[in-house]
């Protein structure tokens, strides 16, 4: 599912609950959890925190977020070989990430971008969009 199907109103509608979940999981001040805050660079999250946050979001929003889903969604139609080589994201991969993670300012994308650095790009809004995508995927067709 692409970002074009996610509106700012949908993000705003769930942001407070997502922010509270993140602040609780990370032990940080709720005021620090802004939509564009990098979970790792701004909020001090570690990889284990991502699992905790996802678990809490699944419980709080009654959705299932498969492990690795965000990277799979970010890769889109690109094969793994088209997306990255030797642990470095390809030009096509970076272009796809910039489109998928449109909430992340372009200057936050290092060049070259290592696959291991992708989680540093994730913001609070990234997780809002992940929840919304899963809600839409779970919703019965209209």
N, C-alpha and C positions, 0 to 999 in steps of 0.2 A: 504494500500500500504506500502510495507516495504522500509527500508532505502537502501537496496541493489540496488534499482532502481534509486537512486539519486546519481549523480556523483559530484565530487569536482568541475568539470568544470561548472556544472549547478549552484552550490552554488556560485561560483566565479562570474558567469555572472550576478547574481541579487544582490549580496551582497552590492554593493555601493548604490543602490537605497533603499534597506532595511535599511542600516545604516543611510542614510540621513533621511529616514522616522522616525526612532527611535530617532535620535538626535533632530529632530524637535519636536517630540511629548514629549520627556523628557526634552527638554531645556538643553541638555548637549552638550559638544564639540563632533564634528564628530570623532575626533581622538580617543576619549574614546570608541567608539563603535567598538570593535574588535570582530571577529567571536566567540571567547570563553568567551566574557564578560557576566557575569550573569546580567540579566536585573535588578534584585532586589538588589543583593549584590554589584555589581560594578557600576551600572548606576542609582541606586536610584529609580527604578520604583516601583509604588504601584499598587494594583490590578486594580484600575480605569484606570491606564495607559495602561494596557493590552488591554482593550476595545478600547481605543483611537488608539493604534498602529494597532490593527486588523482592525478597521474601515479604517484607512489610507492605510493599505496594500491592503485591498479589493478594495478601490478606485484606488490606484496606479497601481495595477496589474490586475484589472478587474476580480477578483475571488470572490467567496463567501466562507467565512470561518465560518461554523456554530458554534454557541456558544458551548463550551465544546468539540469541535472537537479534540483538541490536547490531552486531557485526554483520550477521546474515542480511538483515534488512538494509544496512548501510551499503553492502556490496551490490545489492540489487541484481540486475541481470548479468553483471560481470562474473566470469568464472574466477576461481581462486587464482589461477595463473594470470588472468588479465588484471586482477585487482592488486596483486603483490608478487614480488619475486625476491627471494633471499631475505625476507623479513622487512623489505622496503616497499611501501605503497607506490604503485605505478602512477604515471601522470593521469591516466584514465581513472584510476582508483581515487586519487586526490580530487579530481573533478567531481566524481560521484559523491565522495564524502562531503565536499563543500555544498553540493546540492541537497544532500540528505540532511546534513547538519547545518542548515541555513541559518540557524540561530547563533552559530559560532562565528565570531568575526574572522575574516580571512587572515588577519595578521597572527592569529593563534595557530595556524597551520605551519609547522616548521617544514623546511625543505632541506634535505629529503625528510619525508615522514616515515618513521619506522612503525610497523604494525603494533609493536608493544606500546607506542606512544598514543595510539588512538584513544584509549580511555581518558587521557589528559584533556581531550577536547570536550568530553561530555559535560553538559551543564544541567542545571535543575530543569530547564525547559526541555532538554533532550529526554529526560525521564517522564515528563508530562506527556510528550508526544508518543513515547513508547506505550504508556498506559492507554492513551486514546486509541492508538492503532489496535491494541489488543481488545479493547472494548468493542471497537467497530468490527473486528474479525469475529468476535464471539456473538455479536448481535444477529438475530435471525434476519434474513433478507426481507426488505420492505415489500 
